[in-house]
Amino acid sequence: MSTHSPKHVVILGGSFAGLTAAYELKRELRDRVRVTVIDKSEQFVFIPSLIWMPFGWRTPEQISFPLRKSLERKGAEFRLALARKIDPAKQEVEITPVDAPEKTETLHYDYLLVATGPHVQFEAVPGVGPHGGFTESICNVDHALRAGKAWKEFLKNPGPVIVGATQGSACYGAAYEFVFNLEYALRRAGVRDKVPVTYVTSEPFPGHFGIGGLKHAQAMTEWFFRHVKIDWAINSVVDKVTPGEVHFRAGQLHSATDEKSVVDLAGKTLPFKYAMLIPPFLGVEVVRSSGLANERGFIVTNDNMQHPTHPTVFAAGVAVAVAPPAPCEAGCSVPKTGYISEVMAHTAAKNIAALIEAKPMTPKPQADIDGKCILDAGNQGIILYTDRIYAPKRRKWQTLIPGPWAHWAKLAFERYFLWKMRTGRVNWP
């Protein structure tokens, strides 16, 4: 066994990509690598379950666990801190402990993995978001809890609801899940007949998801909208949100009850008493200012998930730049969360381990990443699979399975995945 000091891998972010990579590195190299995970939160959160929190179907404790205990059990370090500066030339990261914001510390790394997730850009559309805006959010636990309080108040005096994703958004799946769960919650509350529901999206058609859609996805989504009487607006560009109104620069509103009704939304408004809009995502500030990122703050990588000009820097998950695989007139970004983040993290970790052991790296082109997803709809849902999520023209498999089993599958997967990540079994399916 080598007598050299273990190589130090610093991982920025402890969510899906960061935690997966940390476990994978320790599993591959054990004591031959020192792994330090830096995150501003002490908790791993199963983000897909945030769609249920506003309706009281989940608590934060049910969908999270402490990062430190799980990481230290596997021999990795955890630092509760904010990353303030990345110097790729010196291979250093400057951090500020969350509990001592007046202090700074510089960490040297042999390899850096950026898995920071996004900056949620509420400021891109005036009036969007829970901080100084007029719409709710499910982008983190605090937002989902606030959305739950607003939901309780809304039920006392219900009215029109608007749910969706603004131009440039990259999280269409969550928006779809939220609107369908909201519709189900309205039925359970006995007020569905008092609440017009409209889904607003920058996608060119329902079921596009920022990836060009899947076979039958548009027809299936439109059928479901009509079945549960949700109107939908496509190609939407939201100009601003004011109290009780969403203002549009563009978009076409389709009626769930009249197939021939299409209304041009340019210059028009839609009213709401409760709204949840997902805004665009940017790279986080520390990455945007590092010189490593593109104009949106995301890191361009090669097929090894490695920075093309700084070979000691890798990236995974939302932090990675992915070119849109399909046209989107109003502006769509590309989903990179959940399972996709895990695939990227496994690739990055295995290739960092290969460099440490002086072995060849194993590339994983973005065009070869498959996609697995469960979209929940209250007591129904859809299981989606495709062999090439970012390469629509090269797909051999495009499968959508609707039905109540999709809802059951998501419930089962939630419990399994939390156990898997808490115990570090990232080599399991």
KOLBAKE-501316 format. One record per residue (C-alpha): residue in three letters; x, y, z. Coordinates in steps of 0.25 Angstrom, whole numbers, plus 5000, padded with zeros to 4 digits. Layout:
@residuo:ALA; X:X; Y:Y; Z:Z .
...
END
This chain:
@residuo:MET; X:5000; Y:5000; Z:5000 .
@residuo:SER; X:5005; Y:5014; Z:4997 .
@residuo:THR; X:5011; Y:5022; Z:5008 .
@residuo:HIS; X:5007; Y:5035; Z:5001 .
@residuo:SER; X:4997; Y:5044; Z:5008 .
@residuo:PRO; X:4983; Y:5042; Z:5002 .
@residuo:LYS; X:4978; Y:5051; Z:4991 .
@residuo:HIS; X:4968; Y:5062; Z:4996 .
@residuo:VAL; X:4955; Y:5063; Z:4988 .
@residuo:VAL; X:4947; Y:5075; Z:4992 .
@residuo:ILE; X:4932; Y:5074; Z:4988 .
@residuo:LEU; X:4923; Y:5086; Z:4988 .
@residuo:GLY; X:4909; Y:5082; Z:4991 .
@residuo:GLY; X:4903; Y:5071; Z:4999 .
@residuo:SER; X:4890; Y:5068; Z:4991 .
@residuo:PHE; X:4888; Y:5057; Z:4981 .
@residuo:ALA; X:4901; Y:5059; Z:4973 .
@residuo:GLY; X:4910; Y:5063; Z:4984 .
@residuo:LEU; X:4906; Y:5052; Z:4994 .
@residuo:THR; X:4906; Y:5041; Z:4983 .
@residuo:ALA; X:4920; Y:5045; Z:4979 .
@residuo:ALA; X:4925; Y:5045; Z:4993 .
@residuo:TYR; X:4920; Y:5031; Z:4996 .
@residuo:GLU; X:4925; Y:5026; Z:4982 .
@residuo:LEU; X:4939; Y:5032; Z:4985 .
@residuo:LYS; X:4940; Y:5026; Z:4999 .
@residuo:ARG; X:4935; Y:5012; Z:4993 .
@residuo:GLU; X:4945; Y:5012; Z:4982 .
@residuo:LEU; X:4957; Y:5017; Z:4989 .
@residuo:ARG; X:4955; Y:5016; Z:5004 .
@residuo:ASP; X:4966; Y:5022; Z:5012 .
@residuo:ARG; X:4974; Y:5025; Z:4999 .
@residuo:VAL; X:4965; Y:5038; Z:4998 .
@residuo:ARG; X:4961; Y:5049; Z:5007 .
@residuo:VAL; X:4947; Y:5054; Z:5004 .
@residuo:THR; X:4942; Y:5067; Z:5010 .
@residuo:VAL; X:4927; Y:5071; Z:5007 .
@residuo:ILE; X:4924; Y:5086; Z:5008 .
@residuo:ASP; X:4909; Y:5090; Z:5009 .
@residuo:LYS; X:4901; Y:5101; Z:5015 .
@residuo:SER; X:4891; Y:5092; Z:5021 .
@residuo:GLU; X:4892; Y:5081; Z:5031 .
@residuo:GLN; X:4881; Y:5072; Z:5024 .
@residuo:PHE; X:4880; Y:5064; Z:5012 .
@residuo:VAL; X:4866; Y:5066; Z:5007 .
@residuo:PHE; X:4859; Y:5057; Z:4997 .
@residuo:ILE; X:4855; Y:5069; Z:4988 .
@residuo:PRO; X:4844; Y:5061; Z:4980 .
@residuo:SER; X:4835; Y:5060; Z:4992 .
@residuo:LEU; X:4834; Y:5076; Z:4994 .
@residuo:ILE; X:4822; Y:5075; Z:4985 .
@residuo:TRP; X:4814; Y:5069; Z:4996 .
@residuo:MET; X:4819; Y:5078; Z:5007 .
@residuo:PRO; X:4809; Y:5090; Z:5005 .
@residuo:PHE; X:4797; Y:5080; Z:5006 .
@residuo:GLY; X:4802; Y:5075; Z:5019 .
@residuo:TRP; X:4805; Y:5061; Z:5013 .
@residuo:ARG; X:4820; Y:5062; Z:5018 .
@residuo:THR; X:4828; Y:5068; Z:5029 .
@residuo:PRO; X:4842; Y:5072; Z:5027 .
@residuo:GLU; X:4846; Y:5061; Z:5037 .
@residuo:GLN; X:4840; Y:5051; Z:5028 .
@residuo:ILE; X:4848; Y:5054; Z:5016 .
@residuo:SER; X:4862; Y:5058; Z:5021 .
@residuo:PHE; X:4873; Y:5053; Z:5030 .
@residuo:PRO; X:4886; Y:5059; Z:5036 .
@residuo:LEU; X:4898; Y:5059; Z:5026 .
@residuo:ARG; X:4909; Y:5059; Z:5036 .
@residuo:LYS; X:4906; Y:5046; Z:5043 .
@residuo:SER; X:4904; Y:5038; Z:5029 .
@residuo:LEU; X:4917; Y:5044; Z:5023 .
@residuo:GLU; X:4926; Y:5042; Z:5035 .
@residuo:ARG; X:4921; Y:5027; Z:5036 .
@residuo:LYS; X:4927; Y:5025; Z:5022 .
@residuo:GLY; X:4940; Y:5032; Z:5026 .
@residuo:ALA; X:4937; Y:5046; Z:5019 .
@residuo:GLU; X:4937; Y:5059; Z:5026 .
@residuo:PHE; X:4926; Y:5069; Z:5026 .
@residuo:ARG; X:4927; Y:5084; Z:5027 .
@residuo:LEU; X:4915; Y:5093; Z:5030 .
@residuo:ALA; X:4920; Y:5105; Z:5022 .
@residuo:LEU; X:4918; Y:5114; Z:5010 .
@residuo:ALA; X:4928; Y:5114; Z:4999 .
@residuo:ARG; X:4932; Y:5128; Z:4996 .
@residuo:LYS; X:4943; Y:5127; Z:4986 .
@residuo:ILE; X:4949; Y:5116; Z:4976 .
@residuo:ASP; X:4963; Y:5118; Z:4971 .
@residuo:PRO; X:4965; Y:5107; Z:4961 .
@residuo:ALA; X:4980; Y:5112; Z:4958 .
@residuo:LYS; X:4984; Y:5110; Z:4973 .
@residuo:GLN; X:4974; Y:5098; Z:4975 .
@residuo:GLU; X:4968; Y:5105; Z:4987 .
@residuo:VAL; X:4954; Y:5108; Z:4992 .
@residuo:GLU; X:4951; Y:5119; Z:5002 .
@residuo:ILE; X:4939; Y:5115; Z:5012 .
@residuo:THR; X:4932; Y:5122; Z:5023 .
@residuo:PRO; X:4926; Y:5114; Z:5034 .
@residuo:VAL; X:4911; Y:5116; Z:5035 .
@residuo:ASP; X:4912; Y:5117; Z:5051 .
@residuo:ALA; X:4924; Y:5127; Z:5050 .
@residuo:PRO; X:4921; Y:5136; Z:5038 .
@residuo:GLU; X:4932; Y:5146; Z:5042 .
@residuo:LYS; X:4943; Y:5135; Z:5039 .
@residuo:THR; X:4949; Y:5130; Z:5026 .
@residuo:GLU; X:4957; Y:5117; Z:5024 .
@residuo:THR; X:4964; Y:5113; Z:5011 .
@residuo:LEU; X:4964; Y:5098; Z:5007 .
@residuo:HIS; X:4974; Y:5092; Z:4997 .
@residuo:TYR; X:4969; Y:5081; Z:4988 .
@residuo:ASP; X:4975; Y:5071; Z:4979 .
@residuo:TYR; X:4962; Y:5070; Z:4972 .
@residuo:LEU; X:4949; Y:5079; Z:4973 .
@residuo:LEU; X:4935; Y:5074; Z:4970 .
@residuo:VAL; X:4925; Y:5085; Z:4968 .
@residuo:ALA; X:4911; Y:5080; Z:4971 .
@residuo:THR; X:4905; Y:5092; Z:4977 .
@residuo:GLY; X:4892; Y:5092; Z:4970 .
@residuo:PRO; X:4885; Y:5105; Z:4965 .
@residuo:HIS; X:4883; Y:5119; Z:4969 .
@residuo:VAL; X:4868; Y:5120; Z:4968 .
@residuo:GLN; X:4866; Y:5133; Z:4960 .
@residuo:PHE; X:4853; Y:5139; Z:4965 .
@residuo:GLU; X:4859; Y:5153; Z:4961 .
@residuo:ALA; X:4858; Y:5149; Z:4947 .
@residuo:VAL; X:4843; Y:5152; Z:4946 .
@residuo:PRO; X:4838; Y:5163; Z:4955 .
@residuo:GLY; X:4828; Y:5159; Z:4965 .
@residuo:VAL; X:4831; Y:5144; Z:4965 .
@residuo:GLY; X:4835; Y:5137; Z:4978 .
@residuo:PRO; X:4833; Y:5137; Z:4993 .
@residuo:HIS; X:4843; Y:5148; Z:4996 .
@residuo:GLY; X:4837; Y:5161; Z:4992 .
@residuo:GLY; X:4828; Y:5155; Z:4981 .
@residuo:PHE; X:4814; Y:5150; Z:4981 .
@residuo:THR; X:4816; Y:5135; Z:4977 .
@residuo:GLU; X:4819; Y:5122; Z:4985 .
@residuo:SER; X:4831; Y:5113; Z:4983 .
@residuo:ILE; X:4834; Y:5098; Z:4985 .
@residuo:CYS; X:4849; Y:5100; Z:4982 .
@residuo:ASN; X:4854; Y:5097; Z:4997 .
@residuo:VAL; X:4848; Y:5093; Z:5010 .
@residuo:ASP; X:4846; Y:5107; Z:5015 .
@residuo:HIS; X:4839; Y:5111; Z:5002 .
@residuo:ALA; X:4830; Y:5099; Z:5003 .
@residuo:LEU; X:4826; Y:5101; Z:5018 .
@residuo:ARG; X:4822; Y:5116; Z:5014 .
@residuo:ALA; X:4814; Y:5110; Z:5002 .
@residuo:GLY; X:4807; Y:5101; Z:5012 .
@residuo:LYS; X:4803; Y:5113; Z:5021 .
@residuo:ALA; X:4798; Y:5121; Z:5009 .
@residuo:TRP; X:4790; Y:5108; Z:5005 .
@residuo:LYS; X:4783; Y:5108; Z:5018 .
@residuo:GLU; X:4779; Y:5122; Z:5017 .
@residuo:PHE; X:4775; Y:5120; Z:5002 .
@residuo:LEU; X:4765; Y:5109; Z:5006 .
@residuo:LYS; X:4757; Y:5119; Z:5015 .
@residuo:ASN; X:4754; Y:5127; Z:5003 .
@residuo:PRO; X:4758; Y:5119; Z:4990 .
@residuo:GLY; X:4758; Y:5125; Z:4976 .
@residuo:PRO; X:4767; Y:5124; Z:4963 .
@residuo:VAL; X:4780; Y:5117; Z:4964 .
@residuo:ILE; X:4792; Y:5118; Z:4954 .
@residuo:VAL; X:4803; Y:5108; Z:4955 .
@residuo:GLY; X:4815; Y:5106; Z:4945 .
@residuo:ALA; X:4829; Y:5110; Z:4941 .
@residuo:THR; X:4834; Y:5123; Z:4935 .
@residuo:GLN; X:4842; Y:5125; Z:4923 .
@residuo:GLY; X:4856; Y:5119; Z:4925 .
@residuo:SER; X:4852; Y:5109; Z:4936 .
@residuo:ALA; X:4858; Y:5096; Z:4937 .
@residuo:CYS; X:4849; Y:5089; Z:4946 .
@residuo:TYR; X:4836; Y:5085; Z:4938 .
@residuo:GLY; X:4834; Y:5072; Z:4945 .
@residuo:ALA; X:4832; Y:5078; Z:4959 .
@residuo:ALA; X:4822; Y:5088; Z:4953 .
@residuo:TYR; X:4814; Y:5077; Z:4947 .
@residuo:GLU; X:4814; Y:5069; Z:4959 .
@residuo:PHE; X:4810; Y:5081; Z:4968 .
@residuo:VAL; X:4798; Y:5085; Z:4959 .
@residuo:PHE; X:4793; Y:5071; Z:4958 .
@residuo:ASN; X:4795; Y:5069; Z:4973 .
@residuo:LEU; X:4788; Y:5082; Z:4976 .
@residuo:GLU; X:4776; Y:5078; Z:4967 .
@residuo:TYR; X:4775; Y:5065; Z:4975 .
@residuo:ALA; X:4776; Y:5073; Z:4989 .
@residuo:LEU; X:4765; Y:5082; Z:4984 .
@residuo:ARG; X:4756; Y:5070; Z:4982 .
@residuo:ARG; X:4760; Y:5065; Z:4995 .
@residuo:ALA; X:4756; Y:5078; Z:5002 .
@residuo:GLY; X:4743; Y:5078; Z:4994 .
@residuo:VAL; X:4745; Y:5092; Z:4988 .
@residuo:ARG; X:4750; Y:5088; Z:4974 .
@residuo:ASP; X:4737; Y:5094; Z:4967 .
@residuo:LYS; X:4741; Y:5107; Z:4973 .
@residuo:VAL; X:4755; Y:5108; Z:4967 .
@residuo:PRO; X:4759; Y:5110; Z:4953 .
@residuo:VAL; X:4773; Y:5104; Z:4951 .
@residuo:THR; X:4782; Y:5108; Z:4940 .
@residuo:TYR; X:4796; Y:5102; Z:4937 .
@residuo:VAL; X:4806; Y:5112; Z:4931 .
@residuo:THR; X:4819; Y:5108; Z:4924 .
@residuo:SER; X:4829; Y:5113; Z:4914 .
@residuo:GLU; X:4829; Y:5099; Z:4907 .
@residuo:PRO; X:4824; Y:5099; Z:4893 .
@residuo:PHE; X:4814; Y:5087; Z:4897 .
@residuo:PRO; X:4810; Y:5080; Z:4909 .
@residuo:GLY; X:4820; Y:5069; Z:4912 .
@residuo:HIS; X:4832; Y:5075; Z:4906 .
@residuo:PHE; X:4840; Y:5076; Z:4919 .
@residuo:GLY; X:4851; Y:5084; Z:4912 .
@residuo:ILE; X:4856; Y:5071; Z:4905 .
@residuo:GLY; X:4847; Y:5071; Z:4893 .
@residuo:GLY; X:4836; Y:5062; Z:4900 .
@residuo:LEU; X:4835; Y:5047; Z:4899 .
@residuo:LYS; X:4826; Y:5038; Z:4890 .
@residuo:HIS; X:4812; Y:5041; Z:4893 .
@residuo:ALA; X:4815; Y:5050; Z:4905 .
@residuo:GLN; X:4808; Y:5062; Z:4898 .
@residuo:ALA; X:4795; Y:5054; Z:4896 .
@residuo:MET; X:4795; Y:5048; Z:4910 .
@residuo:THR; X:4798; Y:5061; Z:4917 .
@residuo:GLU; X:4787; Y:5069; Z:4909 .
@residuo:TRP; X:4777; Y:5057; Z:4912 .
@residuo:PHE; X:4780; Y:5058; Z:4927 .
@residuo:PHE; X:4778; Y:5073; Z:4927 .
@residuo:ARG; X:4765; Y:5071; Z:4920 .
@residuo:HIS; X:4761; Y:5060; Z:4929 .
@residuo:VAL; X:4763; Y:5068; Z:4942 .
@residuo:LYS; X:4759; Y:5081; Z:4936 .
@residuo:ILE; X:4772; Y:5089; Z:4936 .
@residuo:ASP; X:4774; Y:5100; Z:4926 .
@residuo:TRP; X:4788; Y:5101; Z:4920 .
@residuo:ALA; X:4796; Y:5112; Z:4914 .
@residuo:ILE; X:4808; Y:5109; Z:4905 .
@residuo:ASN; X:4820; Y:5117; Z:4900 .
@residuo:SER; X:4817; Y:5126; Z:4912 .
@residuo:VAL; X:4826; Y:5138; Z:4914 .
@residuo:VAL; X:4823; Y:5145; Z:4928 .
@residuo:ASP; X:4825; Y:5159; Z:4928 .
@residuo:LYS; X:4823; Y:5161; Z:4943 .
@residuo:VAL; X:4814; Y:5157; Z:4955 .
@residuo:THR; X:4806; Y:5167; Z:4963 .
@residuo:PRO; X:4797; Y:5164; Z:4974 .
@residuo:GLY; X:4786; Y:5155; Z:4969 .
@residuo:GLU; X:4790; Y:5156; Z:4954 .
@residuo:VAL; X:4801; Y:5149; Z:4945 .
@residuo:HIS; X:4804; Y:5158; Z:4933 .
@residuo:PHE; X:4808; Y:5152; Z:4920 .
@residuo:ARG; X:4817; Y:5157; Z:4908 .
@residuo:ALA; X:4814; Y:5144; Z:4900 .
@residuo:GLY; X:4806; Y:5131; Z:4901 .
@residuo:GLN; X:4794; Y:5123; Z:4896 .
@residuo:LEU; X:4784; Y:5119; Z:4906 .
@residuo:HIS; X:4776; Y:5106; Z:4903 .
@residuo:SER; X:4763; Y:5102; Z:4910 .
@residuo:ALA; X:4761; Y:5089; Z:4916 .
@residuo:THR; X:4747; Y:5089; Z:4913 .
@residuo:ASP; X:4747; Y:5094; Z:4899 .
@residuo:GLU; X:4757; Y:5088; Z:4889 .
@residuo:LYS; X:4755; Y:5100; Z:4879 .
@residuo:SER; X:4758; Y:5111; Z:4889 .
@residuo:VAL; X:4772; Y:5117; Z:4889 .
@residuo:VAL; X:4774; Y:5131; Z:4894 .
@residuo:ASP; X:4786; Y:5139; Z:4891 .
@residuo:LEU; X:4792; Y:5144; Z:4904 .
@residuo:ALA; X:4801; Y:5155; Z:4899 .
@residuo:GLY; X:4798; Y:5167; Z:4907 .
@residuo:LYS; X:4788; Y:5160; Z:4916 .
@residuo:THR; X:4787; Y:5156; Z:4930 .
@residuo:LEU; X:4781; Y:5144; Z:4938 .
@residuo:PRO; X:4776; Y:5146; Z:4952 .
@residuo:PHE; X:4780; Y:5137; Z:4964 .
@residuo:LYS; X:4778; Y:5135; Z:4978 .
@residuo:TYR; X:4789; Y:5125; Z:4980 .
@residuo:ALA; X:4800; Y:5123; Z:4970 .
@residuo:MET; X:4813; Y:5115; Z:4970 .
@residuo:LEU; X:4823; Y:5118; Z:4958 .
@residuo:ILE; X:4837; Y:5112; Z:4957 .
@residuo:PRO; X:4847; Y:5123; Z:4952 .
@residuo:PRO; X:4860; Y:5121; Z:4943 .
@residuo:PHE; X:4872; Y:5115; Z:4950 .
@residuo:LEU; X:4886; Y:5121; Z:4950 .
@residuo:GLY; X:4899; Y:5115; Z:4955 .
@residuo:VAL; X:4902; Y:5119; Z:4969 .
@residuo:GLU; X:4910; Y:5132; Z:4971 .
@residuo:VAL; X:4923; Y:5125; Z:4975 .
@residuo:VAL; X:4923; Y:5117; Z:4962 .
@residuo:ARG; X:4919; Y:5129; Z:4954 .
@residuo:SER; X:4931; Y:5137; Z:4959 .
@residuo:SER; X:4941; Y:5126; Z:4958 .
@residuo:GLY; X:4944; Y:5127; Z:4944 .
@residuo:LEU; X:4940; Y:5113; Z:4942 .
@residuo:ALA; X:4926; Y:5115; Z:4937 .
@residuo:ASN; X:4918; Y:5119; Z:4925 .
@residuo:GLU; X:4910; Y:5132; Z:4924 .
@residuo:ARG; X:4899; Y:5125; Z:4932 .
@residuo:GLY; X:4908; Y:5121; Z:4943 .
@residuo:PHE; X:4909; Y:5106; Z:4939 .
@residuo:ILE; X:4921; Y:5098; Z:4937 .
@residuo:VAL; X:4924; Y:5092; Z:4923 .
@residuo:THR; X:4930; Y:5078; Z:4924 .
@residuo:ASN; X:4936; Y:5068; Z:4915 .
@residuo:ASP; X:4931; Y:5054; Z:4914 .
@residuo:ASN; X:4938; Y:5051; Z:4927 .
@residuo:MET; X:4930; Y:5061; Z:4935 .
@residuo:GLN; X:4943; Y:5069; Z:4935 .
@residuo:HIS; X:4946; Y:5084; Z:4933 .
@residuo:PRO; X:4953; Y:5085; Z:4919 .
@residuo:THR; X:4964; Y:5094; Z:4923 .
@residuo:HIS; X:4965; Y:5091; Z:4938 .
@residuo:PRO; X:4967; Y:5076; Z:4939 .
@residuo:THR; X:4966; Y:5076; Z:4954 .
@residuo:VAL; X:4952; Y:5081; Z:4954 .
@residuo:PHE; X:4939; Y:5073; Z:4952 .
@residuo:ALA; X:4925; Y:5076; Z:4952 .
@residuo:ALA; X:4912; Y:5068; Z:4954 .
@residuo:GLY; X:4897; Y:5071; Z:4954 .
@residuo:VAL; X:4890; Y:5084; Z:4952 .
@residuo:ALA; X:4904; Y:5091; Z:4953 .
@residuo:VAL; X:4907; Y:5085; Z:4939 .
@residuo:ALA; X:4904; Y:5092; Z:4926 .
@residuo:VAL; X:4895; Y:5084; Z:4917 .
@residuo:ALA; X:4891; Y:5089; Z:4903 .
@residuo:PRO; X:4876; Y:5089; Z:4900 .
@residuo:PRO; X:4873; Y:5077; Z:4892 .
@residuo:ALA; X:4861; Y:5082; Z:4886 .
@residuo:PRO; X:4855; Y:5096; Z:4881 .
@residuo:CYS; X:4847; Y:5104; Z:4891 .
@residuo:GLU; X:4843; Y:5118; Z:4886 .
@residuo:ALA; X:4839; Y:5124; Z:4899 .
@residuo:GLY; X:4852; Y:5119; Z:4906 .
@residuo:CYS; X:4854; Y:5106; Z:4913 .
@residuo:SER; X:4866; Y:5101; Z:4921 .
@residuo:VAL; X:4869; Y:5086; Z:4922 .
@residuo:PRO; X:4866; Y:5077; Z:4934 .
@residuo:LYS; X:4878; Y:5072; Z:4941 .
@residuo:THR; X:4873; Y:5068; Z:4955 .
@residuo:GLY; X:4870; Y:5054; Z:4962 .
@residuo:TYR; X:4874; Y:5042; Z:4955 .
@residuo:ILE; X:4882; Y:5050; Z:4944 .
@residuo:SER; X:4890; Y:5057; Z:4955 .
@residuo:GLU; X:4893; Y:5043; Z:4961 .
@residuo:VAL; X:4898; Y:5038; Z:4947 .
@residuo:MET; X:4907; Y:5050; Z:4946 .
@residuo:ALA; X:4912; Y:5048; Z:4960 .
@residuo:HIS; X:4916; Y:5034; Z:4958 .
@residuo:THR; X:4923; Y:5037; Z:4945 .
@residuo:ALA; X:4931; Y:5049; Z:4952 .
@residuo:ALA; X:4935; Y:5040; Z:4964 .
@residuo:LYS; X:4939; Y:5028; Z:4956 .
@residuo:ASN; X:4948; Y:5037; Z:4948 .
@residuo:ILE; X:4954; Y:5045; Z:4960 .
@residuo:ALA; X:4957; Y:5031; Z:4966 .
@residuo:ALA; X:4963; Y:5027; Z:4952 .
@residuo:LEU; X:4973; Y:5039; Z:4952 .
@residuo:ILE; X:4977; Y:5037; Z:4967 .
@residuo:GLU; X:4980; Y:5022; Z:4963 .
@residuo:ALA; X:4987; Y:5026; Z:4950 .
@residuo:LYS; X:4976; Y:5018; Z:4942 .
@residuo:PRO; X:4969; Y:5022; Z:4929 .
@residuo:MET; X:4956; Y:5030; Z:4931 .
@residuo:THR; X:4943; Y:5025; Z:4926 .
@residuo:PRO; X:4935; Y:5035; Z:4918 .
@residuo:LYS; X:4920; Y:5037; Z:4919 .
@residuo:PRO; X:4915; Y:5046; Z:4908 .
@residuo:GLN; X:4903; Y:5055; Z:4912 .
@residuo:ALA; X:4896; Y:5049; Z:4900 .
@residuo:ASP; X:4897; Y:5035; Z:4905 .
@residuo:ILE; X:4891; Y:5038; Z:4919 .
@residuo:ASP; X:4877; Y:5031; Z:4921 .
@residuo:GLY; X:4865; Y:5037; Z:4928 .
@residuo:LYS; X:4857; Y:5031; Z:4939 .
@residuo:CYS; X:4846; Y:5038; Z:4946 .
@residuo:ILE; X:4833; Y:5037; Z:4953 .
@residuo:LEU; X:4823; Y:5048; Z:4952 .
@residuo:ASP; X:4813; Y:5048; Z:4963 .
@residuo:ALA; X:4798; Y:5053; Z:4962 .
@residuo:GLY; X:4792; Y:5051; Z:4975 .
@residuo:ASN; X:4786; Y:5037; Z:4974 .
@residuo:GLN; X:4791; Y:5035; Z:4960 .
@residuo:GLY; X:4804; Y:5037; Z:4952 .
@residuo:ILE; X:4813; Y:5034; Z:4941 .
@residuo:ILE; X:4826; Y:5026; Z:4940 .
@residuo:LEU; X:4835; Y:5031; Z:4930 .
@residuo:TYR; X:4848; Y:5025; Z:4923 .
@residuo:THR; X:4856; Y:5028; Z:4912 .
@residuo:ASP; X:4870; Y:5022; Z:4908 .
@residuo:ARG; X:4875; Y:5036; Z:4903 .
@residuo:ILE; X:4869; Y:5048; Z:4911 .
@residuo:TYR; X:4878; Y:5058; Z:4904 .
@residuo:ALA; X:4878; Y:5052; Z:4890 .
@residuo:PRO; X:4863; Y:5052; Z:4884 .
@residuo:LYS; X:4867; Y:5047; Z:4870 .
@residuo:ARG; X:4876; Y:5036; Z:4876 .
@residuo:ARG; X:4865; Y:5030; Z:4885 .
@residuo:LYS; X:4862; Y:5015; Z:4884 .
@residuo:TRP; X:4853; Y:5014; Z:4896 .
@residuo:GLN; X:4842; Y:5024; Z:4900 .
@residuo:THR; X:4833; Y:5018; Z:4910 .
@residuo:LEU; X:4822; Y:5025; Z:4918 .
@residuo:ILE; X:4813; Y:5016; Z:4928 .
@residuo:PRO; X:4801; Y:5024; Z:4934 .
@residuo:GLY; X:4793; Y:5019; Z:4946 .
@residuo:PRO; X:4792; Y:5018; Z:4961 .
@residuo:TRP; X:4804; Y:5009; Z:4961 .
@residuo:ALA; X:4812; Y:5021; Z:4958 .
@residuo:HIS; X:4808; Y:5028; Z:4971 .
@residuo:TRP; X:4810; Y:5015; Z:4979 .
@residuo:ALA; X:4824; Y:5014; Z:4972 .
@residuo:LYS; X:4828; Y:5028; Z:4976 .
@residuo:LEU; X:4824; Y:5025; Z:4991 .
@residuo:ALA; X:4832; Y:5013; Z:4991 .
@residuo:PHE; X:4844; Y:5020; Z:4984 .
@residuo:GLU; X:4844; Y:5031; Z:4994 .
@residuo:ARG; X:4846; Y:5022; Z:5005 .
@residuo:TYR; X:4856; Y:5013; Z:4998 .
@residuo:PHE; X:4864; Y:5025; Z:4993 .
@residuo:LEU; X:4865; Y:5032; Z:5007 .
@residuo:TRP; X:4870; Y:5019; Z:5013 .
@residuo:LYS; X:4880; Y:5017; Z:5002 .
@residuo:MET; X:4886; Y:5031; Z:5003 .
@residuo:ARG; X:4886; Y:5031; Z:5018 .
@residuo:THR; X:4893; Y:5018; Z:5018 .
@residuo:GLY; X:4903; Y:5021; Z:5007 .
@residuo:ARG; X:4898; Y:5009; Z:4997 .
@residuo:VAL; X:4900; Y:5018; Z:4985 .
@residuo:ASN; X:4905; Y:5005; Z:4977 .
@residuo:TRP; X:4890; Y:5000; Z:4978 .
@residuo:PRO; X:4880; Y:5003; Z:4967 .
END
